[in-house]
């Protein structure tokens, strides 16, 4: 088998070069610093990573840019899942993962990917730090949050979410406000707007397609909800963020 030949050859090269991979306990120690929101420790780890990014890592591609991107994808795949296990919602964690993978895909320089990988780790750590400061959310509400994100493409109501949890709508409404600080209706709109922002930034979808994808009755209804939530229209948001990106690229030249 070709894979067996390649496997034996790679082991031979590793022995010849005295190559040893990062100890898994050390690796997961750094992941746990992210999981538990230990921001200061993560910042220390980042200093080490920037100086020793390739130490203990296998070669995933002969193209160094692709190699770095593949390692970022692996890292964010692991980190996103351990953060979910520690209490981050699936939608937040996986959406964040998608964003960083898409950003990595646009990188043109290997060092840019390393910096992005470090930014990603600190981002997750800060979110986990903030999550651990908030009171624990019950199973019903956490499950409802995942349910809302799963059905963002529908014109979802608070009553439907309550029914999914087999709870009385009035009781569910009060419980949701108590544990999240906002109404379920407001949370649904916020979730749609947050997702819309990502779509505006990281896709070329038209405003109409974004509106339809997020369960709004029309593009005008989407624009009105977006402006009420953010103070600007979706088009203004996209133009403003694109302008910021151009300025950052000019600054880096």
C-alpha positions in Angstrom: 0.0 0.0 0.0 1.2 3.5 -0.9 0.2 4.9 2.4 2.3 2.3 4.3 5.4 3.1 2.2 4.9 6.8 2.8 4.4 6.2 6.5 7.6 4.2 6.9 9.5 6.7 4.8 8.3 9.6 7.0 9.3 7.7 10.2 12.7 7.2 8.6 13.1 10.9 7.9 12.0 11.8 11.4 14.7 9.5 12.9 17.3 10.9 10.6 16.5 14.4 11.5 16.0 13.6 15.2 12.5 15.1 14.9 10.1 14.8 17.8 6.6 16.0 18.0 5.2 18.3 20.7 4.3 16.3 23.7 0.5 15.8 23.8 0.3 16.8 27.5 2.1 20.0 26.7 -0.2 20.7 23.8 -3.4 20.1 25.7 -2.0 22.2 28.6 -2.0 25.1 26.2 -5.5 24.2 25.0 -6.7 24.1 28.6 -5.4 27.6 29.2 -7.8 28.7 26.4 -10.6 26.5 27.7 -10.4 28.0 31.1 -10.0 31.6 29.9 -6.6 32.0 31.4 -5.8 35.1 29.3 -2.4 35.9 30.8 -1.1 32.4 30.3 -2.4 32.3 26.7 -0.5 35.5 26.0 2.7 33.9 27.4 2.0 30.8 25.2 1.6 33.1 22.1 5.0 34.6 22.6 6.5 31.1 22.6 4.4 30.1 19.6 5.5 33.0 17.5 9.1 32.1 18.1 8.7 28.3 17.8 5.7 27.8 15.5 7.3 25.0 13.5 8.8 23.2 16.5 7.2 19.8 17.0 4.9 20.2 14.1 4.7 17.8 11.1 5.0 19.0 7.6 1.5 19.0 6.1 2.5 20.6 2.8 5.7 21.5 0.9 4.2 24.9 0.4 4.9 26.7 3.7 1.8 29.0 3.4 -0.5 26.0 2.9 1.3 24.1 5.7 0.6 27.0 8.2 -3.0 27.2 7.1 -3.5 23.5 7.6 -2.0 23.7 11.1 -4.4 26.6 11.9 -7.4 24.6 10.7 -6.4 21.7 12.9 -5.8 23.9 16.0 -9.1 25.8 15.6 -10.9 22.5 15.1 -9.7 21.2 18.4 -10.1 24.5 20.3 -13.6 25.1 19.1 -14.7 21.7 20.4 -13.1 21.9 23.8 -14.7 25.3 24.3 -18.1 23.8 23.4 -17.4 21.1 26.0 -16.6 23.9 28.5 -19.8 25.8 27.9 -19.5 27.9 24.8 -22.5 27.4 22.5 -22.0 25.3 19.4 -23.1 28.2 17.1 -20.7 30.7 18.6 -17.7 28.3 18.7 -18.3 26.9 15.2 -19.0 30.3 13.6 -15.8 31.7 15.1 -14.0 28.7 13.8 -15.4 29.2 10.3 -14.4 32.9 10.4 -10.8 32.2 11.2 -10.5 29.4 8.6 -12.0 31.8 6.0 -9.5 34.5 7.0 -6.6 32.1 6.8 -7.7 31.1 3.3 -7.2 34.7 2.3 -3.7 35.0 3.7 -0.8 35.5 1.3 2.1 35.3 3.8 3.1 32.4 6.1 3.8 34.8 9.0 0.3 36.3 8.6 -1.2 32.9 9.2 0.9 32.5 12.4 -0.3 35.8 13.7 -3.9 34.9 12.8 -3.5 31.6 14.7 -2.3 33.5 17.8 -5.2 36.0 17.4 -7.6 33.1 17.2 -6.4 31.5 20.4 -6.6 34.7 22.3 -10.1 35.4 20.9 -11.3 32.0 22.2 -9.6 32.5 25.6 -11.2 36.0 26.1 -14.6 34.6 25.2 -14.2 31.7 27.6 -13.0 34.1 30.3 -16.1 36.2 29.9 -18.3 33.1 29.8 -16.9 31.9 33.1 -17.7 35.2 34.7 -21.4 34.9 33.9 -23.8 32.8 35.9 -24.4 29.3 34.8 -27.1 28.9 32.2 -29.6 26.0 32.6 -29.9 23.1 30.2 -33.2 24.4 28.9 -31.8 27.9 28.0 -28.5 26.6 26.6 -30.5 24.1 24.5 -32.8 26.9 23.3 -29.9 29.0 22.2 -28.5 26.2 20.1 -32.0 25.6 18.7 -32.4 29.3 17.8 -29.1 29.3 15.9 -30.0 26.0 14.1 -33.2 27.6 12.8 -32.0 31.1 12.0 -33.3 30.6 8.4 -36.8 30.5 9.7 -39.1 33.3 11.1 -38.7 31.8 14.6 -40.9 32.9 17.6 -40.4 32.7 21.3 -43.4 30.4 21.5 -41.8 27.9 19.1 -38.6 27.8 21.1 -40.6 27.3 24.3 -42.6 24.5 22.7 -39.3 22.8 21.6 -38.4 22.6 25.3 -41.8 21.5 26.4 -42.1 24.6 28.6 -45.0 27.0 29.2 -44.3 30.1 27.0 -44.9 32.5 30.0 -42.5 30.5 32.2 -40.0 30.1 29.5 -40.0 33.8 28.7 -39.3 34.7 32.3 -36.6 32.1 32.6 -34.9 33.3 29.4 -34.8 36.9 30.6 -33.5 35.8 34.0 -30.6 33.8 32.6 -29.6 35.9 29.6 -30.7 39.4 30.5 -32.8 39.9 27.4 -36.0 38.5 26.0 -36.0 35.5 23.7 -37.4 37.7 20.9 -34.5 40.2 21.2 -32.0 37.3 21.4 -33.4 35.8 18.1 -33.0 39.2 16.4 -29.5 39.7 17.8 -28.5 36.2 16.6 -29.8 37.0 13.1 -27.9 40.3 13.0 -24.7 38.8 14.3 -24.9 36.2 11.6 -25.8 38.8 9.0 -22.6 40.8 10.0 -20.5 37.7 9.3 -22.2 37.1 6.0 -21.7 40.8 5.0 -18.0 40.6 5.9 -17.1 37.2 4.6 -19.3 36.5 1.7 -20.4 38.3 -1.5 -24.1 37.4 -0.9 -26.5 40.2 -1.8 -28.6 41.9 0.8 -31.7 40.1 -0.5 -30.1 36.7 -0.3 -28.9 37.4 3.2 -32.4 38.5 4.2 -33.9 35.3 2.8 -31.2 33.1 4.4 -32.0 34.5 7.8 -35.8 34.2 7.6 -36.7 37.8 7.1 -39.9 38.5 5.1 -38.2 40.9 2.8 -34.9 42.8 2.2 -36.5 46.0 3.6 -37.5 44.2 6.8 -34.0 42.9 7.2 -32.5 46.4 6.6 -34.9 47.9 9.1 -34.0 45.3 11.8 -30.3 45.7 11.1 -30.4 49.5 11.4 -32.5 49.4 14.6 -29.9 47.0 16.1 -26.7 48.7 14.9 -27.6 52.2 13.9 -26.6 51.8 10.3 -27.9 49.9 7.2 -26.4 46.6 6.1 -24.9 48.3 3.0 -23.3 50.9 5.2 -21.9 48.3 7.5 -20.3 46.3 4.6 -18.8 49.4 3.0 -17.5 50.7 6.3 -15.8 47.4 7.2 -14.4 47.0 3.7 -12.9 50.5 4.0 -11.3 49.5 7.3 -9.8 46.4 5.7 -8.3 48.5 2.9 -6.7 50.9 5.4 -5.2 48.0 7.4 -3.7 46.5 4.2 -2.3 49.9 3.2 -0.8 50.3 6.7 0.9 46.9 6.5 2.6 47.6 3.2 
